[in-house]
């Protein structure tokens, strides 16, 4: 009979075992296990003193409705190949989340290729994710560079700008002070700021790699602009690399979801590649609603039903939004709208842009007006998470 499994916080020796296991499980070294160690909660599963599974957890806020919400970001999870198929990963996720919930997390986000698996545990993808490639000559024809100052190097002012702009999107991370250095060390980013030195309006970072035959591959990681002029300046700056880079690549989810290319390219022929999505789970509906930002104008009152945490049951609530504050109150009245836990995550992130899209996704509603009000409550910000962890 197999020995019992323990899930514990990793000390130095167990961390080293976890690092080696991740390399064996992923088929390559996972550098973030070392880079993020000072900032992460690391849990490992032990059988007879040997690490057979592990994962990182980061307590980092994400913006929703313009307000930072305490979030458990999960990363670098792995299970030894010989231990797979016995639900160990489910137990690991539960234990990793338990400790992060104790630290205040009310939502959780992860990137994963195993979408079906985490859907069973109430995570869901608010939006599809794409990487984009555009011929550099096409960018050059579409954008004329304005007279906007460009400064090489990462600056505190540009990082502050990025944090301010993050508020405009649902899901964007409120980057801690250590985050930019981690990104730079991991990716070897080249970074530029646009606009006045003390009050920049844009942040652009990218990687370059020598092409096998000639020139280089240029891949954008950060594209943050405060206004249309800065978008134009940053696109034109990327186009200025046309003699060395035949195409400009935007890493998955790096290109913000606004129609800059659609409305400016003379010939619309970029290519898009679908990637596995980021997925969101609501851990504590009451606190997630209270801490989220809400529209300051108008009032919303919607009776709703939400699937129980363990599935199979439905709990009744009243959602009230007034003066930019939201509250979810337990009731015993039938709801006008019914959301599964997965649908709750999509709605929370603003993934349903209309009542029609919500109905097509399976959201049940007794009242069309209630559904419209519910969708409008979170649709004032687009979902976008450009950070990877």
Short mmCIF file of the C-alpha atoms (twelve columns), coordinates in Angstrom:
data_MODEL
# 
_entry.id   MODEL 
# 
loop_
_atom_site.group_PDB 
_atom_site.id 
_atom_site.type_symbol 
_atom_site.label_atom_id 
_atom_site.label_alt_id 
_atom_site.label_comp_id 
_atom_site.label_asym_id 
_atom_site.label_seq_id 
_atom_site.Cartn_x 
_atom_site.Cartn_y 
_atom_site.Cartn_z 
_atom_site.pdbx_PDB_model_num 
ATOM 1   C CA . UNK A 1   0.000   0.000  0.000   1 
ATOM 2   C CA . UNK A 2   1.475   3.414  -0.984  1 
ATOM 3   C CA . UNK A 3   2.721   5.633  1.812   1 
ATOM 4   C CA . UNK A 4   0.510   8.575  2.802   1 
ATOM 5   C CA . UNK A 5   1.069   11.884 1.018   1 
ATOM 6   C CA . UNK A 6   1.866   15.073 2.935   1 
ATOM 7   C CA . UNK A 7   1.606   18.578 1.466   1 
ATOM 8   C CA . UNK A 8   3.946   21.039 3.162   1 
ATOM 9   C CA . UNK A 9   5.705   24.343 2.646   1 
ATOM 10  C CA . UNK A 10  9.064   23.824 0.970   1 
ATOM 11  C CA . UNK A 11  12.286  24.418 2.882   1 
ATOM 12  C CA . UNK A 12  15.678  24.689 1.141   1 
ATOM 13  C CA . UNK A 13  16.103  20.954 0.629   1 
ATOM 14  C CA . UNK A 14  12.529  20.389 -0.565  1 
ATOM 15  C CA . UNK A 15  12.767  23.416 -2.859  1 
ATOM 16  C CA . UNK A 16  15.780  21.849 -4.569  1 
ATOM 17  C CA . UNK A 17  13.865  18.592 -5.037  1 
ATOM 18  C CA . UNK A 18  10.900  20.531 -6.440  1 
ATOM 19  C CA . UNK A 19  13.175  22.409 -8.853  1 
ATOM 20  C CA . UNK A 20  14.610  19.118 -10.135 1 
ATOM 21  C CA . UNK A 21  11.138  17.571 -10.393 1 
ATOM 22  C CA . UNK A 22  9.834   20.528 -12.412 1 
ATOM 23  C CA . UNK A 23  12.696  20.121 -14.888 1 
ATOM 24  C CA . UNK A 24  11.824  16.435 -15.269 1 
ATOM 25  C CA . UNK A 25  8.087   17.109 -15.553 1 
ATOM 26  C CA . UNK A 26  8.233   20.027 -18.001 1 
ATOM 27  C CA . UNK A 27  11.142  18.655 -20.006 1 
ATOM 28  C CA . UNK A 28  13.214  21.800 -19.425 1 
ATOM 29  C CA . UNK A 29  14.395  23.944 -16.487 1 
ATOM 30  C CA . UNK A 30  11.742  26.234 -14.986 1 
ATOM 31  C CA . UNK A 31  13.740  29.320 -14.092 1 
ATOM 32  C CA . UNK A 32  10.909  31.028 -12.233 1 
ATOM 33  C CA . UNK A 33  11.175  28.485 -9.432  1 
ATOM 34  C CA . UNK A 34  14.451  30.182 -8.543  1 
ATOM 35  C CA . UNK A 35  13.617  33.745 -9.615  1 
ATOM 36  C CA . UNK A 36  10.298  33.916 -7.775  1 
ATOM 37  C CA . UNK A 37  11.371  32.024 -4.680  1 
ATOM 38  C CA . UNK A 38  11.739  35.145 -2.469  1 
ATOM 39  C CA . UNK A 39  8.200   36.267 -3.344  1 
ATOM 40  C CA . UNK A 40  6.282   32.987 -3.596  1 
ATOM 41  C CA . UNK A 41  4.477   30.558 -1.341  1 
ATOM 42  C CA . UNK A 42  5.921   27.183 -2.397  1 
ATOM 43  C CA . UNK A 43  4.062   23.987 -1.535  1 
ATOM 44  C CA . UNK A 44  5.231   20.455 -2.266  1 
ATOM 45  C CA . UNK A 45  3.701   16.999 -1.892  1 
ATOM 46  C CA . UNK A 46  5.831   14.358 -0.175  1 
ATOM 47  C CA . UNK A 47  5.719   10.602 -0.227  1 
ATOM 48  C CA . UNK A 48  8.225   8.958  2.091   1 
ATOM 49  C CA . UNK A 49  10.228  12.210 2.244   1 
ATOM 50  C CA . UNK A 50  10.464  12.537 -1.546  1 
ATOM 51  C CA . UNK A 51  8.904   15.456 -3.471  1 
ATOM 52  C CA . UNK A 52  6.359   14.145 -5.975  1 
ATOM 53  C CA . UNK A 53  4.514   17.407 -6.790  1 
ATOM 54  C CA . UNK A 54  4.879   21.138 -6.247  1 
ATOM 55  C CA . UNK A 55  3.756   24.615 -7.209  1 
ATOM 56  C CA . UNK A 56  4.238   28.356 -6.698  1 
ATOM 57  C CA . UNK A 57  1.659   30.820 -5.419  1 
ATOM 58  C CA . UNK A 58  1.948   34.614 -5.551  1 
ATOM 59  C CA . UNK A 59  -0.215  37.064 -3.610  1 
ATOM 60  C CA . UNK A 60  -0.519  39.866 -6.175  1 
ATOM 61  C CA . UNK A 61  -3.590  42.086 -6.749  1 
ATOM 62  C CA . UNK A 62  -5.391  42.207 -10.074 1 
ATOM 63  C CA . UNK A 63  -7.498  45.136 -11.226 1 
ATOM 64  C CA . UNK A 64  -11.217 44.652 -11.756 1 
ATOM 65  C CA . UNK A 65  -13.453 47.640 -12.308 1 
ATOM 66  C CA . UNK A 66  -10.466 49.893 -11.602 1 
ATOM 67  C CA . UNK A 67  -9.844  48.532 -8.087  1 
ATOM 68  C CA . UNK A 68  -7.095  46.101 -6.972  1 
ATOM 69  C CA . UNK A 69  -8.505  42.760 -5.804  1 
ATOM 70  C CA . UNK A 70  -6.293  40.364 -3.750  1 
ATOM 71  C CA . UNK A 71  -5.491  37.459 -6.057  1 
ATOM 72  C CA . UNK A 72  -3.720  34.113 -5.831  1 
ATOM 73  C CA . UNK A 73  -1.583  33.765 -8.962  1 
ATOM 74  C CA . UNK A 74  -0.659  30.108 -9.463  1 
ATOM 75  C CA . UNK A 75  2.405   29.071 -11.425 1 
ATOM 76  C CA . UNK A 76  4.860   26.259 -12.127 1 
ATOM 77  C CA . UNK A 77  2.617   23.459 -10.911 1 
ATOM 78  C CA . UNK A 78  3.878   19.952 -11.626 1 
ATOM 79  C CA . UNK A 79  3.309   16.323 -10.677 1 
ATOM 80  C CA . UNK A 80  5.879   13.560 -11.131 1 
ATOM 81  C CA . UNK A 81  4.994   11.583 -14.294 1 
ATOM 82  C CA . UNK A 82  4.843   8.329  -12.320 1 
ATOM 83  C CA . UNK A 83  2.308   9.890  -9.907  1 
ATOM 84  C CA . UNK A 84  -0.156  11.260 -12.447 1 
ATOM 85  C CA . UNK A 85  -3.730  10.045 -12.733 1 
ATOM 86  C CA . UNK A 86  -4.468  9.796  -8.998  1 
ATOM 87  C CA . UNK A 87  -6.007  13.272 -8.460  1 
ATOM 88  C CA . UNK A 88  -2.863  14.524 -6.727  1 
ATOM 89  C CA . UNK A 89  -2.974  17.739 -8.747  1 
ATOM 90  C CA . UNK A 90  -6.481  18.463 -7.395  1 
ATOM 91  C CA . UNK A 91  -5.296  18.031 -3.811  1 
ATOM 92  C CA . UNK A 92  -2.263  20.205 -4.527  1 
ATOM 93  C CA . UNK A 93  -4.356  23.034 -5.960  1 
ATOM 94  C CA . UNK A 94  -6.700  22.948 -2.978  1 
ATOM 95  C CA . UNK A 95  -3.840  23.102 -0.484  1 
ATOM 96  C CA . UNK A 96  -1.966  25.811 -2.387  1 
ATOM 97  C CA . UNK A 97  -5.125  27.918 -2.491  1 
ATOM 98  C CA . UNK A 98  -5.964  27.301 1.158   1 
ATOM 99  C CA . UNK A 99  -2.835  29.074 2.354   1 
ATOM 100 C CA . UNK A 100 -3.233  31.947 -0.107  1 
ATOM 101 C CA . UNK A 101 -6.855  32.385 0.949   1 
ATOM 102 C CA . UNK A 102 -5.623  32.621 4.532   1 
ATOM 103 C CA . UNK A 103 -3.448  35.521 3.338   1 
ATOM 104 C CA . UNK A 104 -6.476  37.314 1.883   1 
ATOM 105 C CA . UNK A 105 -6.900  36.059 -1.692  1 
ATOM 106 C CA . UNK A 106 -10.524 36.239 -2.879  1 
ATOM 107 C CA . UNK A 107 -9.889  35.307 -6.527  1 
ATOM 108 C CA . UNK A 108 -7.314  33.142 -8.308  1 
ATOM 109 C CA . UNK A 109 -5.765  33.273 -11.783 1 
ATOM 110 C CA . UNK A 110 -3.556  30.893 -13.725 1 
ATOM 111 C CA . UNK A 111 -2.320  30.236 -17.253 1 
ATOM 112 C CA . UNK A 112 -2.736  26.624 -18.298 1 
ATOM 113 C CA . UNK A 113 -2.906  24.319 -21.293 1 
ATOM 114 C CA . UNK A 114 -5.157  22.007 -19.241 1 
ATOM 115 C CA . UNK A 115 -8.330  24.047 -19.656 1 
ATOM 116 C CA . UNK A 116 -10.790 21.173 -19.213 1 
ATOM 117 C CA . UNK A 117 -9.109  20.010 -16.023 1 
ATOM 118 C CA . UNK A 118 -9.287  23.362 -14.222 1 
ATOM 119 C CA . UNK A 119 -12.824 23.997 -15.467 1 
ATOM 120 C CA . UNK A 120 -13.914 21.121 -13.237 1 
ATOM 121 C CA . UNK A 121 -12.471 23.182 -10.360 1 
ATOM 122 C CA . UNK A 122 -14.433 26.353 -11.304 1 
ATOM 123 C CA . UNK A 123 -11.791 28.270 -13.273 1 
ATOM 124 C CA . UNK A 124 -12.873 29.748 -16.595 1 
ATOM 125 C CA . UNK A 125 -11.331 31.809 -19.404 1 
ATOM 126 C CA . UNK A 126 -12.915 35.279 -19.759 1 
ATOM 127 C CA . UNK A 127 -11.493 35.894 -23.256 1 
ATOM 128 C CA . UNK A 128 -9.483  34.127 -25.965 1 
ATOM 129 C CA . UNK A 129 -5.765  34.912 -26.153 1 
ATOM 130 C CA . UNK A 130 -3.763  35.568 -29.319 1 
ATOM 131 C CA . UNK A 131 -0.208  36.332 -30.378 1 
ATOM 132 C CA . UNK A 132 0.060   38.663 -33.378 1 
ATOM 133 C CA . UNK A 133 2.585   39.163 -36.172 1 
ATOM 134 C CA . UNK A 134 2.618   42.138 -38.550 1 
ATOM 135 C CA . UNK A 135 4.940   42.773 -41.470 1 
ATOM 136 C CA . UNK A 136 7.193   45.655 -40.456 1 
ATOM 137 C CA . UNK A 137 6.759   47.317 -43.853 1 
ATOM 138 C CA . UNK A 138 2.981   47.314 -43.289 1 
ATOM 139 C CA . UNK A 139 3.496   49.144 -40.000 1 
ATOM 140 C CA . UNK A 140 5.847   51.596 -41.685 1 
ATOM 141 C CA . UNK A 141 3.217   52.498 -44.298 1 
ATOM 142 C CA . UNK A 142 0.476   52.867 -41.681 1 
ATOM 143 C CA . UNK A 143 2.166   55.032 -39.044 1 
ATOM 144 C CA . UNK A 144 4.073   58.316 -39.204 1 
ATOM 145 C CA . UNK A 145 6.128   58.987 -36.116 1 
ATOM 146 C CA . UNK A 146 5.035   62.101 -34.171 1 
ATOM 147 C CA . UNK A 147 7.466   64.414 -32.373 1 
ATOM 148 C CA . UNK A 148 7.299   62.550 -29.079 1 
ATOM 149 C CA . UNK A 149 10.457  62.086 -26.970 1 
ATOM 150 C CA . UNK A 150 11.772  58.518 -26.711 1 
ATOM 151 C CA . UNK A 151 14.088  57.445 -23.882 1 
ATOM 152 C CA . UNK A 152 15.940  54.141 -23.737 1 
ATOM 153 C CA . UNK A 153 15.836  52.213 -20.473 1 
ATOM 154 C CA . UNK A 154 13.336  51.381 -17.771 1 
ATOM 155 C CA . UNK A 155 12.461  54.263 -15.453 1 
ATOM 156 C CA . UNK A 156 10.412  54.507 -12.243 1 
ATOM 157 C CA . UNK A 157 8.167   57.021 -13.997 1 
ATOM 158 C CA . UNK A 158 7.336   54.577 -16.797 1 
ATOM 159 C CA . UNK A 159 6.651   51.780 -14.320 1 
ATOM 160 C CA . UNK A 160 4.324   54.112 -12.404 1 
ATOM 161 C CA . UNK A 161 2.561   54.902 -15.685 1 
ATOM 162 C CA . UNK A 162 2.087   51.193 -16.337 1 
ATOM 163 C CA . UNK A 163 0.494   50.705 -12.921 1 
ATOM 164 C CA . UNK A 164 -1.896  53.604 -13.536 1 
ATOM 165 C CA . UNK A 165 -2.891  52.334 -16.971 1 
ATOM 166 C CA . UNK A 166 -3.488  48.842 -15.578 1 
ATOM 167 C CA . UNK A 167 -6.564  50.174 -13.779 1 
ATOM 168 C CA . UNK A 168 -8.353  50.540 -17.111 1 
ATOM 169 C CA . UNK A 169 -8.468  46.769 -17.699 1 
ATOM 170 C CA . UNK A 170 -10.110 43.830 -15.963 1 
ATOM 171 C CA . UNK A 171 -7.473  41.302 -14.956 1 
ATOM 172 C CA . UNK A 172 -4.300  43.354 -15.326 1 
ATOM 173 C CA . UNK A 173 -1.826  42.765 -12.510 1 
ATOM 174 C CA . UNK A 174 -0.883  45.528 -10.078 1 
ATOM 175 C CA . UNK A 175 2.818   44.855 -10.493 1 
ATOM 176 C CA . UNK A 176 4.746   44.834 -7.205  1 
ATOM 177 C CA . UNK A 177 8.029   46.755 -7.043  1 
ATOM 178 C CA . UNK A 178 10.013  43.560 -7.722  1 
ATOM 179 C CA . UNK A 179 8.013   42.612 -10.834 1 
ATOM 180 C CA . UNK A 180 9.841   44.709 -13.510 1 
ATOM 181 C CA . UNK A 181 13.280  43.456 -12.413 1 
ATOM 182 C CA . UNK A 182 11.987  39.874 -12.522 1 
ATOM 183 C CA . UNK A 183 10.683  40.410 -16.070 1 
ATOM 184 C CA . UNK A 184 13.901  42.058 -17.239 1 
ATOM 185 C CA . UNK A 185 16.069  39.304 -15.767 1 
ATOM 186 C CA . UNK A 186 13.913  36.539 -17.188 1 
ATOM 187 C CA . UNK A 187 13.384  37.909 -20.699 1 
ATOM 188 C CA . UNK A 188 16.374  40.269 -21.204 1 
ATOM 189 C CA . UNK A 189 13.986  43.012 -22.272 1 
ATOM 190 C CA . UNK A 190 14.896  46.168 -24.158 1 
ATOM 191 C CA . UNK A 191 12.689  48.950 -22.797 1 
ATOM 192 C CA . UNK A 192 11.768  52.454 -23.984 1 
ATOM 193 C CA . UNK A 193 9.631   55.187 -22.485 1 
ATOM 194 C CA . UNK A 194 7.687   57.648 -24.629 1 
ATOM 195 C CA . UNK A 195 6.761   61.222 -23.770 1 
ATOM 196 C CA . UNK A 196 8.286   63.705 -21.307 1 
ATOM 197 C CA . UNK A 197 10.883  62.214 -18.980 1 
ATOM 198 C CA . UNK A 198 9.007   62.966 -15.753 1 
ATOM 199 C CA . UNK A 199 5.488   62.395 -17.139 1 
ATOM 200 C CA . UNK A 200 5.765   59.638 -19.761 1 
ATOM 201 C CA . UNK A 201 2.761   58.502 -21.772 1 
ATOM 202 C CA . UNK A 202 4.060   55.180 -23.076 1 
ATOM 203 C CA . UNK A 203 6.066   52.092 -22.122 1 
ATOM 204 C CA . UNK A 204 7.368   49.652 -24.725 1 
ATOM 205 C CA . UNK A 205 9.544   46.601 -24.109 1 
ATOM 206 C CA . UNK A 206 10.608  43.803 -26.408 1 
ATOM 207 C CA . UNK A 207 13.111  41.016 -26.920 1 
ATOM 208 C CA . UNK A 208 15.365  40.504 -29.908 1 
ATOM 209 C CA . UNK A 209 16.880  37.308 -31.205 1 
ATOM 210 C CA . UNK A 210 19.264  36.896 -34.098 1 
ATOM 211 C CA . UNK A 211 17.602  35.313 -37.097 1 
ATOM 212 C CA . UNK A 212 19.168  32.155 -38.465 1 
ATOM 213 C CA . UNK A 213 19.815  33.797 -41.850 1 
ATOM 214 C CA . UNK A 214 19.660  37.574 -41.542 1 
ATOM 215 C CA . UNK A 215 18.408  40.263 -39.213 1 
ATOM 216 C CA . UNK A 216 16.476  39.586 -36.048 1 
ATOM 217 C CA . UNK A 217 13.193  38.482 -34.548 1 
ATOM 218 C CA . UNK A 218 11.584  41.251 -32.502 1 
ATOM 219 C CA . UNK A 219 8.863   40.281 -30.002 1 
ATOM 220 C CA . UNK A 220 6.902   42.877 -28.025 1 
ATOM 221 C CA . UNK A 221 6.198   42.091 -24.354 1 
ATOM 222 C CA . UNK A 222 4.939   45.444 -22.991 1 
ATOM 223 C CA . UNK A 223 2.781   47.861 -24.973 1 
ATOM 224 C CA . UNK A 224 1.257   50.501 -22.690 1 
ATOM 225 C CA . UNK A 225 0.012   53.811 -24.094 1 
ATOM 226 C CA . UNK A 226 -1.990  56.592 -22.463 1 
ATOM 227 C CA . UNK A 227 -3.386  58.116 -25.679 1 
ATOM 228 C CA . UNK A 228 -3.683  57.711 -29.442 1 
ATOM 229 C CA . UNK A 229 -0.625  59.858 -30.188 1 
ATOM 230 C CA . UNK A 230 1.516   57.556 -28.055 1 
ATOM 231 C CA . UNK A 231 0.096   54.458 -29.768 1 
ATOM 232 C CA . UNK A 232 1.077   56.003 -33.104 1 
ATOM 233 C CA . UNK A 233 4.563   56.860 -31.825 1 
ATOM 234 C CA . UNK A 234 5.152   53.359 -30.474 1 
ATOM 235 C CA . UNK A 235 3.910   51.626 -33.634 1 
ATOM 236 C CA . UNK A 236 6.057   53.928 -35.797 1 
ATOM 237 C CA . UNK A 237 9.059   53.256 -33.552 1 
ATOM 238 C CA . UNK A 238 8.594   49.510 -34.009 1 
ATOM 239 C CA . UNK A 239 8.309   50.086 -37.762 1 
ATOM 240 C CA . UNK A 240 11.690  51.861 -37.740 1 
ATOM 241 C CA . UNK A 241 13.281  48.423 -37.220 1 
ATOM 242 C CA . UNK A 242 12.203  47.385 -40.742 1 
ATOM 243 C CA . UNK A 243 15.751  47.000 -42.081 1 
ATOM 244 C CA . UNK A 244 16.562  44.329 -39.481 1 
ATOM 245 C CA . UNK A 245 13.217  42.828 -38.468 1 
ATOM 246 C CA . UNK A 246 10.917  41.717 -41.314 1 
ATOM 247 C CA . UNK A 247 8.015   41.311 -38.888 1 
ATOM 248 C CA . UNK A 248 6.960   42.653 -35.517 1 
ATOM 249 C CA . UNK A 249 5.671   39.935 -33.211 1 
ATOM 250 C CA . UNK A 250 3.444   40.638 -30.224 1 
ATOM 251 C CA . UNK A 251 3.760   37.986 -27.569 1 
ATOM 252 C CA . UNK A 252 0.515   36.290 -26.560 1 
ATOM 253 C CA . UNK A 253 -1.834  38.826 -24.968 1 
ATOM 254 C CA . UNK A 254 0.744   41.634 -25.317 1 
ATOM 255 C CA . UNK A 255 -1.297  43.622 -27.845 1 
ATOM 256 C CA . UNK A 256 -4.067  45.535 -26.030 1 
ATOM 257 C CA . UNK A 257 -7.625  44.820 -27.224 1 
ATOM 258 C CA . UNK A 258 -8.172  48.082 -29.081 1 
ATOM 259 C CA . UNK A 259 -8.445  48.479 -32.873 1 
ATOM 260 C CA . UNK A 260 -5.210  50.360 -33.594 1 
ATOM 261 C CA . UNK A 261 -4.128  47.923 -36.313 1 
ATOM 262 C CA . UNK A 262 -7.634  47.314 -37.655 1 
ATOM 263 C CA . UNK A 263 -8.219  51.040 -38.189 1 
ATOM 264 C CA . UNK A 264 -4.783  52.017 -39.529 1 
ATOM 265 C CA . UNK A 265 -3.165  49.290 -41.620 1 
ATOM 266 C CA . UNK A 266 -3.455  49.996 -45.358 1 
ATOM 267 C CA . UNK A 267 -3.788  46.264 -45.997 1 
ATOM 268 C CA . UNK A 268 -5.108  44.285 -43.067 1 
ATOM 269 C CA . UNK A 269 -2.988  41.152 -43.183 1 
ATOM 270 C CA . UNK A 270 -1.563  40.495 -39.720 1 
ATOM 271 C CA . UNK A 271 -1.548  36.895 -38.551 1 
ATOM 272 C CA . UNK A 272 -2.910  35.695 -35.225 1 
ATOM 273 C CA . UNK A 273 -2.030  32.533 -33.337 1 
ATOM 274 C CA . UNK A 274 -4.343  31.275 -30.603 1 
ATOM 275 C CA . UNK A 275 -2.733  30.442 -27.251 1 
ATOM 276 C CA . UNK A 276 -3.950  28.794 -24.092 1 
ATOM 277 C CA . UNK A 277 -5.880  31.379 -22.056 1 
ATOM 278 C CA . UNK A 278 -5.629  32.872 -18.619 1 
ATOM 279 C CA . UNK A 279 -8.360  31.500 -16.372 1 
ATOM 280 C CA . UNK A 280 -10.078 33.040 -13.366 1 
ATOM 281 C CA . UNK A 281 -11.793 31.546 -10.321 1 
ATOM 282 C CA . UNK A 282 -13.842 33.396 -7.709  1 
ATOM 283 C CA . UNK A 283 -12.829 32.053 -4.295  1 
ATOM 284 C CA . UNK A 284 -15.046 34.277 -2.130  1 
ATOM 285 C CA . UNK A 285 -18.012 35.832 -3.986  1 
ATOM 286 C CA . UNK A 286 -18.949 38.184 -1.123  1 
ATOM 287 C CA . UNK A 287 -15.465 39.690 -0.776  1 
ATOM 288 C CA . UNK A 288 -14.753 39.639 -4.515  1 
ATOM 289 C CA . UNK A 289 -17.851 41.770 -5.100  1 
ATOM 290 C CA . UNK A 290 -17.081 44.106 -2.192  1 
ATOM 291 C CA . UNK A 291 -13.474 44.745 -3.217  1 
ATOM 292 C CA . UNK A 292 -14.073 45.131 -6.945  1 
ATOM 293 C CA . UNK A 293 -14.641 48.526 -8.564  1 
ATOM 294 C CA . UNK A 294 -18.118 49.323 -9.900  1 
ATOM 295 C CA . UNK A 295 -19.688 52.055 -12.068 1 
ATOM 296 C CA . UNK A 296 -20.188 55.238 -10.072 1 
ATOM 297 C CA . UNK A 297 -23.294 56.316 -11.985 1 
ATOM 298 C CA . UNK A 298 -26.642 54.598 -11.568 1 
ATOM 299 C CA . UNK A 299 -27.858 51.873 -9.250  1 
ATOM 300 C CA . UNK A 300 -28.174 48.131 -9.841  1 
ATOM 301 C CA . UNK A 301 -30.230 45.654 -7.845  1 
ATOM 302 C CA . UNK A 302 -30.350 42.095 -9.198  1 
ATOM 303 C CA . UNK A 303 -31.547 38.957 -7.380  1 
ATOM 304 C CA . UNK A 304 -29.282 36.131 -8.540  1 
ATOM 305 C CA . UNK A 305 -28.402 32.506 -7.919  1 
ATOM 306 C CA . UNK A 306 -24.827 31.210 -7.873  1 
ATOM 307 C CA . UNK A 307 -23.727 27.600 -7.973  1 
ATOM 308 C CA . UNK A 308 -22.469 26.295 -4.620  1 
ATOM 309 C CA . UNK A 309 -18.737 25.887 -4.143  1 
ATOM 310 C CA . UNK A 310 -18.967 22.097 -4.333  1 
ATOM 311 C CA . UNK A 311 -21.492 22.061 -7.191  1 
ATOM 312 C CA . UNK A 312 -24.954 20.544 -7.236  1 
ATOM 313 C CA . UNK A 313 -26.599 23.301 -5.172  1 
ATOM 314 C CA . UNK A 314 -27.618 26.899 -5.788  1 
ATOM 315 C CA . UNK A 315 -27.301 29.785 -3.357  1 
ATOM 316 C CA . UNK A 316 -29.517 32.878 -3.510  1 
ATOM 317 C CA . UNK A 317 -28.038 36.380 -3.380  1 
ATOM 318 C CA . UNK A 318 -28.958 39.991 -3.937  1 
ATOM 319 C CA . UNK A 319 -26.398 42.063 -5.854  1 
ATOM 320 C CA . UNK A 320 -26.574 45.770 -5.055  1 
ATOM 321 C CA . UNK A 321 -24.371 48.404 -6.697  1 
ATOM 322 C CA . UNK A 322 -24.601 52.061 -5.694  1 
ATOM 323 C CA . UNK A 323 -22.163 55.007 -5.753  1 
ATOM 324 C CA . UNK A 324 -19.341 52.830 -7.068  1 
ATOM 325 C CA . UNK A 325 -19.637 50.198 -4.326  1 
ATOM 326 C CA . UNK A 326 -20.965 46.647 -4.619  1 
ATOM 327 C CA . UNK A 327 -22.455 44.252 -2.111  1 
ATOM 328 C CA . UNK A 328 -23.584 40.635 -2.341  1 
ATOM 329 C CA . UNK A 329 -26.128 39.664 0.320   1 
ATOM 330 C CA . UNK A 330 -27.384 36.164 1.047   1 
ATOM 331 C CA . UNK A 331 -31.157 35.831 0.613   1 
ATOM 332 C CA . UNK A 332 -33.817 33.126 0.332   1 
ATOM 333 C CA . UNK A 333 -35.553 34.560 -2.734  1 
ATOM 334 C CA . UNK A 334 -35.423 33.097 -6.232  1 
ATOM 335 C CA . UNK A 335 -32.878 34.781 -8.486  1 
ATOM 336 C CA . UNK A 336 -33.593 36.545 -11.766 1 
ATOM 337 C CA . UNK A 337 -30.236 35.363 -13.186 1 
ATOM 338 C CA . UNK A 338 -28.449 32.076 -12.505 1 
ATOM 339 C CA . UNK A 339 -24.647 31.724 -12.824 1 
ATOM 340 C CA . UNK A 340 -22.463 28.668 -12.490 1 
ATOM 341 C CA . UNK A 341 -19.143 29.234 -10.746 1 
ATOM 342 C CA . UNK A 342 -17.417 29.365 -14.122 1 
ATOM 343 C CA . UNK A 343 -19.954 31.837 -15.494 1 
ATOM 344 C CA . UNK A 344 -19.500 33.924 -12.353 1 
ATOM 345 C CA . UNK A 345 -15.789 34.258 -13.167 1 
ATOM 346 C CA . UNK A 346 -16.455 35.324 -16.767 1 
ATOM 347 C CA . UNK A 347 -19.087 37.860 -15.685 1 
ATOM 348 C CA . UNK A 348 -16.810 39.230 -12.943 1 
ATOM 349 C CA . UNK A 349 -14.054 39.839 -15.513 1 
ATOM 350 C CA . UNK A 350 -16.390 41.548 -17.981 1 
ATOM 351 C CA . UNK A 351 -16.114 38.653 -20.418 1 
ATOM 352 C CA . UNK A 352 -19.790 38.858 -21.356 1 
ATOM 353 C CA . UNK A 353 -20.082 42.005 -23.470 1 
ATOM 354 C CA . UNK A 354 -23.841 41.707 -24.004 1 
ATOM 355 C CA . UNK A 355 -26.881 39.802 -22.801 1 
ATOM 356 C CA . UNK A 356 -26.879 37.944 -26.118 1 
ATOM 357 C CA . UNK A 357 -23.329 36.635 -25.621 1 
ATOM 358 C CA . UNK A 358 -24.169 35.629 -22.044 1 
ATOM 359 C CA . UNK A 359 -27.228 33.648 -23.151 1 
ATOM 360 C CA . UNK A 360 -25.216 31.921 -25.877 1 
ATOM 361 C CA . UNK A 361 -22.710 30.928 -23.169 1 
ATOM 362 C CA . UNK A 362 -25.501 29.249 -21.213 1 
ATOM 363 C CA . UNK A 363 -26.350 31.936 -18.655 1 
ATOM 364 C CA . UNK A 364 -29.947 31.372 -17.533 1 
ATOM 365 C CA . UNK A 365 -32.180 34.378 -16.860 1 
ATOM 366 C CA . UNK A 366 -35.835 34.704 -15.937 1 
ATOM 367 C CA . UNK A 367 -35.692 38.435 -16.672 1 
ATOM 368 C CA . UNK A 368 -34.041 39.974 -19.711 1 
ATOM 369 C CA . UNK A 369 -33.813 43.343 -17.966 1 
ATOM 370 C CA . UNK A 370 -32.037 41.804 -14.975 1 
ATOM 371 C CA . UNK A 371 -29.529 40.087 -17.264 1 
ATOM 372 C CA . UNK A 372 -28.814 43.324 -19.136 1 
ATOM 373 C CA . UNK A 373 -28.272 45.178 -15.851 1 
ATOM 374 C CA . UNK A 374 -25.967 42.443 -14.582 1 
ATOM 375 C CA . UNK A 375 -23.843 42.462 -17.760 1 
ATOM 376 C CA . UNK A 376 -23.560 46.252 -17.810 1 
ATOM 377 C CA . UNK A 377 -22.268 46.225 -14.245 1 
ATOM 378 C CA . UNK A 378 -18.939 44.648 -15.280 1 
ATOM 379 C CA . UNK A 379 -18.672 45.535 -18.979 1 
ATOM 380 C CA . UNK A 380 -17.255 49.039 -18.457 1 
ATOM 381 C CA . UNK A 381 -13.705 47.615 -18.560 1 
ATOM 382 C CA . UNK A 382 -12.390 45.129 -21.130 1 
ATOM 383 C CA . UNK A 383 -10.702 41.927 -19.904 1 
ATOM 384 C CA . UNK A 384 -6.961  41.935 -20.586 1 
ATOM 385 C CA . UNK A 385 -4.079  40.241 -18.783 1 
ATOM 386 C CA . UNK A 386 -0.748  40.838 -20.572 1 
ATOM 387 C CA . UNK A 387 1.427   39.424 -17.777 1 
ATOM 388 C CA . UNK A 388 2.574   35.803 -17.662 1 
ATOM 389 C CA . UNK A 389 3.586   33.902 -14.545 1 
# 
